[in-house]
Amino acid sequence: MAGMNDDITRKKNTGEPGNGGQFSRATHTDAEVALASASADDDTLAGALLVPGSIQTIREQLFTLTGAQRAILVRSFRDNRDGTFSNIHDAAWWSIHSMAEQEAALTALDGRDSSDIGEVNPNRAAADAIYDDAYWHARQSDDDNTEFFIVASAAQDAAVGLTYRWKIGREDCPGWTQQAYDHLTAPWNAVFGKIHPLDPA
């Protein structure tokens, strides 16, 4: 478990929610789909419009988990990081980092601040803020921090997967496949079912 905990720790942010943290000032407007390609088809754009609400649902679910739901999430997340599945998880996150770098580069060309995730991709900011908020919640509560960080990481995986759902299979996003998306969202799916309205049941 040491490796998993180290990985989870690396993913957390240090900004306090609502108080100047790196991901604390994300907003949700029609611009949430600003990074969608102008040539994207109608189904892709329709799916992108549903992402902000789906991310918010994951956040609400995280903070209202029952004990039974938490146990399922912890077990599913651990299974999802074991053996071969760990390689799939790492490859999925490699693809996500690559897409984020592409977005930052495009944002810089547009004259915006490429170091501010809220400027680069508001949906990604909201997804990462889930873990940020969970970190502060755990620090101020009597929760089992190890388990709570695991379920928070599962929530972040699912939400970040949603952020890039519309890019699945694109040639300019190597490695970001349906398998990668399904892998990141699997633990959350195990408890709550599909996380995006247009995902298969």
mmCIF file of the C-alpha atoms, coordinates in Angstrom:
data_MODEL
# 
_entry.id   MODEL 
# 
loop_
_atom_site.group_PDB 
_atom_site.id 
_atom_site.type_symbol 
_atom_site.label_atom_id 
_atom_site.label_alt_id 
_atom_site.label_comp_id 
_atom_site.label_asym_id 
_atom_site.label_entity_id 
_atom_site.label_seq_id 
_atom_site.pdbx_PDB_ins_code 
_atom_site.Cartn_x 
_atom_site.Cartn_y 
_atom_site.Cartn_z 
_atom_site.occupancy 
_atom_site.B_iso_or_equiv 
_atom_site.pdbx_formal_charge 
_atom_site.auth_seq_id 
_atom_site.auth_comp_id 
_atom_site.auth_asym_id 
_atom_site.auth_atom_id 
_atom_site.pdbx_PDB_model_num 
ATOM 1   C CA . MET A 1 1   ? 0.000   0.000  0.000   1.00 0.00 ? 1   MET A CA 1 
ATOM 2   C CA . ALA A 1 2   ? 2.929   2.373  0.422   1.00 0.00 ? 2   ALA A CA 1 
ATOM 3   C CA . GLY A 1 3   ? 3.234   2.928  -3.309  1.00 0.00 ? 3   GLY A CA 1 
ATOM 4   C CA . MET A 1 4   ? -0.459  3.604  -3.659  1.00 0.00 ? 4   MET A CA 1 
ATOM 5   C CA . ASN A 1 5   ? -0.472  6.072  -0.794  1.00 0.00 ? 5   ASN A CA 1 
ATOM 6   C CA . ASP A 1 6   ? 2.548   7.871  -2.247  1.00 0.00 ? 6   ASP A CA 1 
ATOM 7   C CA . ASP A 1 7   ? 0.757   8.146  -5.577  1.00 0.00 ? 7   ASP A CA 1 
ATOM 8   C CA . ILE A 1 8   ? -2.389  9.476  -3.924  1.00 0.00 ? 8   ILE A CA 1 
ATOM 9   C CA . THR A 1 9   ? -0.371  12.015 -1.960  1.00 0.00 ? 9   THR A CA 1 
ATOM 10  C CA . ARG A 1 10  ? 1.335   13.274 -5.123  1.00 0.00 ? 10  ARG A CA 1 
ATOM 11  C CA . LYS A 1 11  ? -2.062  13.924 -6.687  1.00 0.00 ? 11  LYS A CA 1 
ATOM 12  C CA . LYS A 1 12  ? -3.395  16.131 -3.886  1.00 0.00 ? 12  LYS A CA 1 
ATOM 13  C CA . ASN A 1 13  ? -3.204  19.893 -4.059  1.00 0.00 ? 13  ASN A CA 1 
ATOM 14  C CA . THR A 1 14  ? -2.195  22.288 -1.323  1.00 0.00 ? 14  THR A CA 1 
ATOM 15  C CA . GLY A 1 15  ? -4.611  25.131 -1.936  1.00 0.00 ? 15  GLY A CA 1 
ATOM 16  C CA . GLU A 1 16  ? -7.369  25.503 0.635   1.00 0.00 ? 16  GLU A CA 1 
ATOM 17  C CA . PRO A 1 17  ? -10.850 25.312 -0.987  1.00 0.00 ? 17  PRO A CA 1 
ATOM 18  C CA . GLY A 1 18  ? -12.292 28.714 -1.773  1.00 0.00 ? 18  GLY A CA 1 
ATOM 19  C CA . ASN A 1 19  ? -9.210  30.473 -0.439  1.00 0.00 ? 19  ASN A CA 1 
ATOM 20  C CA . GLY A 1 20  ? -6.793  30.894 -3.296  1.00 0.00 ? 20  GLY A CA 1 
ATOM 21  C CA . GLY A 1 21  ? -5.962  27.229 -3.877  1.00 0.00 ? 21  GLY A CA 1 
ATOM 22  C CA . GLN A 1 22  ? -4.744  26.223 -7.298  1.00 0.00 ? 22  GLN A CA 1 
ATOM 23  C CA . PHE A 1 23  ? -8.090  24.712 -8.221  1.00 0.00 ? 23  PHE A CA 1 
ATOM 24  C CA . SER A 1 24  ? -10.405 26.763 -6.002  1.00 0.00 ? 24  SER A CA 1 
ATOM 25  C CA . ARG A 1 25  ? -11.706 29.346 -8.435  1.00 0.00 ? 25  ARG A CA 1 
ATOM 26  C CA . ALA A 1 26  ? -13.186 27.147 -11.134 1.00 0.00 ? 26  ALA A CA 1 
ATOM 27  C CA . THR A 1 27  ? -16.558 28.277 -12.454 1.00 0.00 ? 27  THR A CA 1 
ATOM 28  C CA . HIS A 1 28  ? -19.150 26.511 -14.547 1.00 0.00 ? 28  HIS A CA 1 
ATOM 29  C CA . THR A 1 29  ? -20.572 28.357 -17.529 1.00 0.00 ? 29  THR A CA 1 
ATOM 30  C CA . ASP A 1 30  ? -21.265 27.643 -21.175 1.00 0.00 ? 30  ASP A CA 1 
ATOM 31  C CA . ALA A 1 31  ? -17.513 28.019 -21.664 1.00 0.00 ? 31  ALA A CA 1 
ATOM 32  C CA . GLU A 1 32  ? -17.049 24.599 -20.070 1.00 0.00 ? 32  GLU A CA 1 
ATOM 33  C CA . VAL A 1 33  ? -16.872 23.157 -23.575 1.00 0.00 ? 33  VAL A CA 1 
ATOM 34  C CA . ALA A 1 34  ? -14.433 25.808 -24.790 1.00 0.00 ? 34  ALA A CA 1 
ATOM 35  C CA . LEU A 1 35  ? -11.747 23.230 -25.479 1.00 0.00 ? 35  LEU A CA 1 
ATOM 36  C CA . ALA A 1 36  ? -13.968 21.146 -27.730 1.00 0.00 ? 36  ALA A CA 1 
ATOM 37  C CA . SER A 1 37  ? -12.854 21.002 -31.336 1.00 0.00 ? 37  SER A CA 1 
ATOM 38  C CA . ALA A 1 38  ? -14.822 23.148 -33.763 1.00 0.00 ? 38  ALA A CA 1 
ATOM 39  C CA . SER A 1 39  ? -15.134 20.087 -35.963 1.00 0.00 ? 39  SER A CA 1 
ATOM 40  C CA . ALA A 1 40  ? -16.539 17.866 -33.209 1.00 0.00 ? 40  ALA A CA 1 
ATOM 41  C CA . ASP A 1 41  ? -19.798 16.152 -34.098 1.00 0.00 ? 41  ASP A CA 1 
ATOM 42  C CA . ASP A 1 42  ? -23.103 16.953 -32.395 1.00 0.00 ? 42  ASP A CA 1 
ATOM 43  C CA . ASP A 1 43  ? -23.019 13.885 -30.137 1.00 0.00 ? 43  ASP A CA 1 
ATOM 44  C CA . THR A 1 44  ? -19.543 14.814 -28.900 1.00 0.00 ? 44  THR A CA 1 
ATOM 45  C CA . LEU A 1 45  ? -20.575 18.381 -28.135 1.00 0.00 ? 45  LEU A CA 1 
ATOM 46  C CA . ALA A 1 46  ? -23.787 17.227 -26.449 1.00 0.00 ? 46  ALA A CA 1 
ATOM 47  C CA . GLY A 1 47  ? -21.759 14.874 -24.290 1.00 0.00 ? 47  GLY A CA 1 
ATOM 48  C CA . ALA A 1 48  ? -19.312 17.649 -23.375 1.00 0.00 ? 48  ALA A CA 1 
ATOM 49  C CA . LEU A 1 49  ? -22.172 19.891 -22.228 1.00 0.00 ? 49  LEU A CA 1 
ATOM 50  C CA . LEU A 1 50  ? -23.176 17.231 -19.689 1.00 0.00 ? 50  LEU A CA 1 
ATOM 51  C CA . VAL A 1 51  ? -19.731 16.980 -18.097 1.00 0.00 ? 51  VAL A CA 1 
ATOM 52  C CA . PRO A 1 52  ? -19.927 19.842 -15.535 1.00 0.00 ? 52  PRO A CA 1 
ATOM 53  C CA . GLY A 1 53  ? -23.103 18.455 -13.986 1.00 0.00 ? 53  GLY A CA 1 
ATOM 54  C CA . SER A 1 54  ? -21.678 14.942 -13.928 1.00 0.00 ? 54  SER A CA 1 
ATOM 55  C CA . ILE A 1 55  ? -18.538 16.144 -12.137 1.00 0.00 ? 55  ILE A CA 1 
ATOM 56  C CA . GLN A 1 56  ? -20.666 17.950 -9.565  1.00 0.00 ? 56  GLN A CA 1 
ATOM 57  C CA . THR A 1 57  ? -22.657 14.753 -9.002  1.00 0.00 ? 57  THR A CA 1 
ATOM 58  C CA . ILE A 1 58  ? -19.458 12.828 -8.241  1.00 0.00 ? 58  ILE A CA 1 
ATOM 59  C CA . ARG A 1 59  ? -18.449 15.490 -5.725  1.00 0.00 ? 59  ARG A CA 1 
ATOM 60  C CA . GLU A 1 60  ? -21.808 15.274 -3.968  1.00 0.00 ? 60  GLU A CA 1 
ATOM 61  C CA . GLN A 1 61  ? -21.662 11.478 -3.928  1.00 0.00 ? 61  GLN A CA 1 
ATOM 62  C CA . LEU A 1 62  ? -18.182 11.527 -2.392  1.00 0.00 ? 62  LEU A CA 1 
ATOM 63  C CA . PHE A 1 63  ? -19.311 13.534 0.606   1.00 0.00 ? 63  PHE A CA 1 
ATOM 64  C CA . THR A 1 64  ? -22.460 11.488 1.221   1.00 0.00 ? 64  THR A CA 1 
ATOM 65  C CA . LEU A 1 65  ? -21.011 7.965  0.992   1.00 0.00 ? 65  LEU A CA 1 
ATOM 66  C CA . THR A 1 66  ? -22.385 5.273  3.259   1.00 0.00 ? 66  THR A CA 1 
ATOM 67  C CA . GLY A 1 67  ? -20.020 2.883  5.010   1.00 0.00 ? 67  GLY A CA 1 
ATOM 68  C CA . ALA A 1 68  ? -20.995 0.086  2.638   1.00 0.00 ? 68  ALA A CA 1 
ATOM 69  C CA . GLN A 1 69  ? -20.379 2.263  -0.425  1.00 0.00 ? 69  GLN A CA 1 
ATOM 70  C CA . ARG A 1 70  ? -16.993 3.335  0.896   1.00 0.00 ? 70  ARG A CA 1 
ATOM 71  C CA . ALA A 1 71  ? -15.969 -0.290 1.443   1.00 0.00 ? 71  ALA A CA 1 
ATOM 72  C CA . ILE A 1 72  ? -16.907 -1.209 -2.143  1.00 0.00 ? 72  ILE A CA 1 
ATOM 73  C CA . LEU A 1 73  ? -15.001 1.786  -3.515  1.00 0.00 ? 73  LEU A CA 1 
ATOM 74  C CA . VAL A 1 74  ? -11.871 0.998  -1.510  1.00 0.00 ? 74  VAL A CA 1 
ATOM 75  C CA . ARG A 1 75  ? -11.899 -2.635 -2.631  1.00 0.00 ? 75  ARG A CA 1 
ATOM 76  C CA . SER A 1 76  ? -12.597 -1.739 -6.254  1.00 0.00 ? 76  SER A CA 1 
ATOM 77  C CA . PHE A 1 77  ? -9.908  0.952  -6.334  1.00 0.00 ? 77  PHE A CA 1 
ATOM 78  C CA . ARG A 1 78  ? -7.318  -1.421 -4.882  1.00 0.00 ? 78  ARG A CA 1 
ATOM 79  C CA . ASP A 1 79  ? -8.277  -4.148 -7.357  1.00 0.00 ? 79  ASP A CA 1 
ATOM 80  C CA . ASN A 1 80  ? -8.039  -1.566 -10.142 1.00 0.00 ? 80  ASN A CA 1 
ATOM 81  C CA . ARG A 1 81  ? -4.434  -0.794 -9.198  1.00 0.00 ? 81  ARG A CA 1 
ATOM 82  C CA . ASP A 1 82  ? -3.228  -4.364 -8.815  1.00 0.00 ? 82  ASP A CA 1 
ATOM 83  C CA . GLY A 1 83  ? -0.872  -6.109 -11.239 1.00 0.00 ? 83  GLY A CA 1 
ATOM 84  C CA . THR A 1 84  ? -1.612  -5.540 -14.909 1.00 0.00 ? 84  THR A CA 1 
ATOM 85  C CA . PHE A 1 85  ? -4.386  -3.126 -14.061 1.00 0.00 ? 85  PHE A CA 1 
ATOM 86  C CA . SER A 1 86  ? -1.798  -0.808 -12.508 1.00 0.00 ? 86  SER A CA 1 
ATOM 87  C CA . ASN A 1 87  ? -0.119  -0.501 -15.918 1.00 0.00 ? 87  ASN A CA 1 
ATOM 88  C CA . ILE A 1 88  ? -3.456  0.451  -17.495 1.00 0.00 ? 88  ILE A CA 1 
ATOM 89  C CA . HIS A 1 89  ? -4.004  3.065  -14.791 1.00 0.00 ? 89  HIS A CA 1 
ATOM 90  C CA . ASP A 1 90  ? -0.540  4.556  -15.268 1.00 0.00 ? 90  ASP A CA 1 
ATOM 91  C CA . ALA A 1 91  ? -0.967  4.618  -19.053 1.00 0.00 ? 91  ALA A CA 1 
ATOM 92  C CA . ALA A 1 92  ? -4.317  6.385  -18.701 1.00 0.00 ? 92  ALA A CA 1 
ATOM 93  C CA . TRP A 1 93  ? -2.771  9.076  -16.527 1.00 0.00 ? 93  TRP A CA 1 
ATOM 94  C CA . TRP A 1 94  ? 0.163   9.422  -18.924 1.00 0.00 ? 94  TRP A CA 1 
ATOM 95  C CA . SER A 1 95  ? -2.364  10.196 -21.667 1.00 0.00 ? 95  SER A CA 1 
ATOM 96  C CA . ILE A 1 96  ? -4.132  12.700 -19.412 1.00 0.00 ? 96  ILE A CA 1 
ATOM 97  C CA . HIS A 1 97  ? -0.876  14.509 -18.645 1.00 0.00 ? 97  HIS A CA 1 
ATOM 98  C CA . SER A 1 98  ? -0.121  14.625 -22.358 1.00 0.00 ? 98  SER A CA 1 
ATOM 99  C CA . MET A 1 99  ? -3.543  16.117 -23.142 1.00 0.00 ? 99  MET A CA 1 
ATOM 100 C CA . ALA A 1 100 ? -3.129  18.654 -20.343 1.00 0.00 ? 100 ALA A CA 1 
ATOM 101 C CA . GLU A 1 101 ? 0.211   19.753 -21.787 1.00 0.00 ? 101 GLU A CA 1 
ATOM 102 C CA . GLN A 1 102 ? -1.404  20.194 -25.206 1.00 0.00 ? 102 GLN A CA 1 
ATOM 103 C CA . GLU A 1 103 ? -4.146  22.321 -23.650 1.00 0.00 ? 103 GLU A CA 1 
ATOM 104 C CA . ALA A 1 104 ? -1.646  24.475 -21.773 1.00 0.00 ? 104 ALA A CA 1 
ATOM 105 C CA . ALA A 1 105 ? 0.325   25.069 -24.969 1.00 0.00 ? 105 ALA A CA 1 
ATOM 106 C CA . LEU A 1 106 ? -2.815  26.098 -26.870 1.00 0.00 ? 106 LEU A CA 1 
ATOM 107 C CA . THR A 1 107 ? -3.873  28.386 -24.031 1.00 0.00 ? 107 THR A CA 1 
ATOM 108 C CA . ALA A 1 108 ? -0.479  30.094 -24.028 1.00 0.00 ? 108 ALA A CA 1 
ATOM 109 C CA . LEU A 1 109 ? -0.755  30.689 -27.774 1.00 0.00 ? 109 LEU A CA 1 
ATOM 110 C CA . ASP A 1 110 ? -4.120  32.328 -27.107 1.00 0.00 ? 110 ASP A CA 1 
ATOM 111 C CA . GLY A 1 111 ? -2.477  34.756 -24.699 1.00 0.00 ? 111 GLY A CA 1 
ATOM 112 C CA . ARG A 1 112 ? -3.982  33.292 -21.531 1.00 0.00 ? 112 ARG A CA 1 
ATOM 113 C CA . ASP A 1 113 ? -2.188  32.027 -18.434 1.00 0.00 ? 113 ASP A CA 1 
ATOM 114 C CA . SER A 1 114 ? -1.170  28.456 -19.246 1.00 0.00 ? 114 SER A CA 1 
ATOM 115 C CA . SER A 1 115 ? -0.166  27.818 -15.613 1.00 0.00 ? 115 SER A CA 1 
ATOM 116 C CA . ASP A 1 116 ? -3.717  28.370 -14.312 1.00 0.00 ? 116 ASP A CA 1 
ATOM 117 C CA . ILE A 1 117 ? -5.765  25.195 -14.700 1.00 0.00 ? 117 ILE A CA 1 
ATOM 118 C CA . GLY A 1 118 ? -8.957  27.240 -14.444 1.00 0.00 ? 118 GLY A CA 1 
ATOM 119 C CA . GLU A 1 119 ? -7.929  29.165 -17.542 1.00 0.00 ? 119 GLU A CA 1 
ATOM 120 C CA . VAL A 1 120 ? -6.754  26.065 -19.385 1.00 0.00 ? 120 VAL A CA 1 
ATOM 121 C CA . ASN A 1 121 ? -9.656  23.706 -18.655 1.00 0.00 ? 121 ASN A CA 1 
ATOM 122 C CA . PRO A 1 122 ? -12.420 24.623 -16.157 1.00 0.00 ? 122 PRO A CA 1 
ATOM 123 C CA . ASN A 1 123 ? -13.757 21.052 -16.121 1.00 0.00 ? 123 ASN A CA 1 
ATOM 124 C CA . ARG A 1 124 ? -10.330 19.702 -15.177 1.00 0.00 ? 124 ARG A CA 1 
ATOM 125 C CA . ALA A 1 125 ? -10.110 22.333 -12.447 1.00 0.00 ? 125 ALA A CA 1 
ATOM 126 C CA . ALA A 1 126 ? -13.438 21.173 -11.028 1.00 0.00 ? 126 ALA A CA 1 
ATOM 127 C CA . ALA A 1 127 ? -12.380 17.525 -11.227 1.00 0.00 ? 127 ALA A CA 1 
ATOM 128 C CA . ASP A 1 128 ? -9.095  18.113 -9.408  1.00 0.00 ? 128 ASP A CA 1 
ATOM 129 C CA . ALA A 1 129 ? -10.835 20.297 -6.819  1.00 0.00 ? 129 ALA A CA 1 
ATOM 130 C CA . ILE A 1 130 ? -12.735 17.211 -5.674  1.00 0.00 ? 130 ILE A CA 1 
ATOM 131 C CA . TYR A 1 131 ? -9.526  15.791 -4.233  1.00 0.00 ? 131 TYR A CA 1 
ATOM 132 C CA . ASP A 1 132 ? -8.464  19.195 -2.947  1.00 0.00 ? 132 ASP A CA 1 
ATOM 133 C CA . ASP A 1 133 ? -11.704 19.546 -0.971  1.00 0.00 ? 133 ASP A CA 1 
ATOM 134 C CA . ALA A 1 134 ? -11.522 15.947 0.246   1.00 0.00 ? 134 ALA A CA 1 
ATOM 135 C CA . TYR A 1 135 ? -7.993  16.522 1.544   1.00 0.00 ? 135 TYR A CA 1 
ATOM 136 C CA . TRP A 1 136 ? -9.099  19.442 3.692   1.00 0.00 ? 136 TRP A CA 1 
ATOM 137 C CA . HIS A 1 137 ? -12.196 17.594 4.839   1.00 0.00 ? 137 HIS A CA 1 
ATOM 138 C CA . ALA A 1 138 ? -10.091 14.650 6.008   1.00 0.00 ? 138 ALA A CA 1 
ATOM 139 C CA . ARG A 1 139 ? -7.662  16.905 7.853   1.00 0.00 ? 139 ARG A CA 1 
ATOM 140 C CA . GLN A 1 140 ? -10.511 18.452 9.811   1.00 0.00 ? 140 GLN A CA 1 
ATOM 141 C CA . SER A 1 141 ? -12.451 15.294 10.616  1.00 0.00 ? 141 SER A CA 1 
ATOM 142 C CA . ASP A 1 142 ? -12.044 11.970 12.373  1.00 0.00 ? 142 ASP A CA 1 
ATOM 143 C CA . ASP A 1 143 ? -12.345 9.979  9.148   1.00 0.00 ? 143 ASP A CA 1 
ATOM 144 C CA . ASP A 1 144 ? -9.939  7.160  8.437   1.00 0.00 ? 144 ASP A CA 1 
ATOM 145 C CA . ASN A 1 145 ? -7.649  9.280  6.271   1.00 0.00 ? 145 ASN A CA 1 
ATOM 146 C CA . THR A 1 146 ? -6.183  6.374  4.328   1.00 0.00 ? 146 THR A CA 1 
ATOM 147 C CA . GLU A 1 147 ? -9.579  5.087  3.227   1.00 0.00 ? 147 GLU A CA 1 
ATOM 148 C CA . PHE A 1 148 ? -10.946 8.552  2.601   1.00 0.00 ? 148 PHE A CA 1 
ATOM 149 C CA . PHE A 1 149 ? -7.980  9.484  0.418   1.00 0.00 ? 149 PHE A CA 1 
ATOM 150 C CA . ILE A 1 150 ? -8.498  6.260  -1.540  1.00 0.00 ? 150 ILE A CA 1 
ATOM 151 C CA . VAL A 1 151 ? -12.158 7.017  -2.253  1.00 0.00 ? 151 VAL A CA 1 
ATOM 152 C CA . ALA A 1 152 ? -11.267 10.640 -2.993  1.00 0.00 ? 152 ALA A CA 1 
ATOM 153 C CA . SER A 1 153 ? -8.656  9.457  -5.491  1.00 0.00 ? 153 SER A CA 1 
ATOM 154 C CA . ALA A 1 154 ? -11.268 7.181  -7.080  1.00 0.00 ? 154 ALA A CA 1 
ATOM 155 C CA . ALA A 1 155 ? -13.598 10.184 -7.346  1.00 0.00 ? 155 ALA A CA 1 
ATOM 156 C CA . GLN A 1 156 ? -10.863 12.289 -8.924  1.00 0.00 ? 156 GLN A CA 1 
ATOM 157 C CA . ASP A 1 157 ? -10.015 9.524  -11.400 1.00 0.00 ? 157 ASP A CA 1 
ATOM 158 C CA . ALA A 1 158 ? -13.649 9.342  -12.471 1.00 0.00 ? 158 ALA A CA 1 
ATOM 159 C CA . ALA A 1 159 ? -14.074 13.106 -12.720 1.00 0.00 ? 159 ALA A CA 1 
ATOM 160 C CA . VAL A 1 160 ? -10.841 13.626 -14.656 1.00 0.00 ? 160 VAL A CA 1 
ATOM 161 C CA . GLY A 1 161 ? -11.857 10.797 -16.975 1.00 0.00 ? 161 GLY A CA 1 
ATOM 162 C CA . LEU A 1 162 ? -15.109 12.662 -17.595 1.00 0.00 ? 162 LEU A CA 1 
ATOM 163 C CA . THR A 1 163 ? -13.190 15.822 -18.427 1.00 0.00 ? 163 THR A CA 1 
ATOM 164 C CA . TYR A 1 164 ? -11.502 14.139 -21.371 1.00 0.00 ? 164 TYR A CA 1 
ATOM 165 C CA . ARG A 1 165 ? -14.335 11.806 -22.329 1.00 0.00 ? 165 ARG A CA 1 
ATOM 166 C CA . TRP A 1 166 ? -14.969 13.700 -25.562 1.00 0.00 ? 166 TRP A CA 1 
ATOM 167 C CA . LYS A 1 167 ? -11.374 13.061 -26.689 1.00 0.00 ? 167 LYS A CA 1 
ATOM 168 C CA . ILE A 1 168 ? -11.538 9.254  -26.529 1.00 0.00 ? 168 ILE A CA 1 
ATOM 169 C CA . GLY A 1 169 ? -9.939  7.707  -29.607 1.00 0.00 ? 169 GLY A CA 1 
ATOM 170 C CA . ARG A 1 170 ? -8.663  10.940 -31.146 1.00 0.00 ? 170 ARG A CA 1 
ATOM 171 C CA . GLU A 1 171 ? -5.449  10.668 -33.138 1.00 0.00 ? 171 GLU A CA 1 
ATOM 172 C CA . ASP A 1 172 ? -3.921  13.637 -31.298 1.00 0.00 ? 172 ASP A CA 1 
ATOM 173 C CA . CYS A 1 173 ? -4.558  11.927 -27.930 1.00 0.00 ? 173 CYS A CA 1 
ATOM 174 C CA . PRO A 1 174 ? -2.443  8.741  -28.071 1.00 0.00 ? 174 PRO A CA 1 
ATOM 175 C CA . GLY A 1 175 ? -3.322  6.184  -25.440 1.00 0.00 ? 175 GLY A CA 1 
ATOM 176 C CA . TRP A 1 176 ? -6.590  7.846  -24.458 1.00 0.00 ? 176 TRP A CA 1 
ATOM 177 C CA . THR A 1 177 ? -8.844  4.948  -25.354 1.00 0.00 ? 177 THR A CA 1 
ATOM 178 C CA . GLN A 1 178 ? -12.208 3.641  -24.264 1.00 0.00 ? 178 GLN A CA 1 
ATOM 179 C CA . GLN A 1 179 ? -10.324 1.135  -22.115 1.00 0.00 ? 179 GLN A CA 1 
ATOM 180 C CA . ALA A 1 180 ? -8.447  3.948  -20.365 1.00 0.00 ? 180 ALA A CA 1 
ATOM 181 C CA . TYR A 1 181 ? -11.670 5.836  -19.671 1.00 0.00 ? 181 TYR A CA 1 
ATOM 182 C CA . ASP A 1 182 ? -13.471 2.708  -18.486 1.00 0.00 ? 182 ASP A CA 1 
ATOM 183 C CA . HIS A 1 183 ? -10.560 1.855  -16.198 1.00 0.00 ? 183 HIS A CA 1 
ATOM 184 C CA . LEU A 1 184 ? -10.490 5.242  -14.472 1.00 0.00 ? 184 LEU A CA 1 
ATOM 185 C CA . THR A 1 185 ? -14.242 5.293  -13.964 1.00 0.00 ? 185 THR A CA 1 
ATOM 186 C CA . ALA A 1 186 ? -14.659 1.627  -12.986 1.00 0.00 ? 186 ALA A CA 1 
ATOM 187 C CA . PRO A 1 187 ? -14.504 2.004  -9.172  1.00 0.00 ? 187 PRO A CA 1 
ATOM 188 C CA . TRP A 1 188 ? -17.103 4.769  -9.183  1.00 0.00 ? 188 TRP A CA 1 
ATOM 189 C CA . ASN A 1 189 ? -19.242 2.798  -11.616 1.00 0.00 ? 189 ASN A CA 1 
ATOM 190 C CA . ALA A 1 190 ? -19.129 -0.178 -9.256  1.00 0.00 ? 190 ALA A CA 1 
ATOM 191 C CA . VAL A 1 191 ? -21.082 1.824  -6.696  1.00 0.00 ? 191 VAL A CA 1 
ATOM 192 C CA . PHE A 1 192 ? -23.115 4.396  -8.617  1.00 0.00 ? 192 PHE A CA 1 
ATOM 193 C CA . GLY A 1 193 ? -23.446 3.025  -12.128 1.00 0.00 ? 193 GLY A CA 1 
ATOM 194 C CA . LYS A 1 194 ? -22.588 5.058  -15.214 1.00 0.00 ? 194 LYS A CA 1 
ATOM 195 C CA . ILE A 1 195 ? -21.112 8.463  -14.420 1.00 0.00 ? 195 ILE A CA 1 
ATOM 196 C CA . HIS A 1 196 ? -22.076 10.196 -17.665 1.00 0.00 ? 196 HIS A CA 1 
ATOM 197 C CA . PRO A 1 197 ? -25.641 10.145 -19.027 1.00 0.00 ? 197 PRO A CA 1 
ATOM 198 C CA . LEU A 1 198 ? -24.423 8.976  -22.451 1.00 0.00 ? 198 LEU A CA 1 
ATOM 199 C CA . ASP A 1 199 ? -22.253 6.124  -21.148 1.00 0.00 ? 199 ASP A CA 1 
ATOM 200 C CA . PRO A 1 200 ? -23.561 2.590  -21.750 1.00 0.00 ? 200 PRO A CA 1 
ATOM 201 C CA . ALA A 1 201 ? -25.625 1.255  -18.873 1.00 0.00 ? 201 ALA A CA 1 
# 
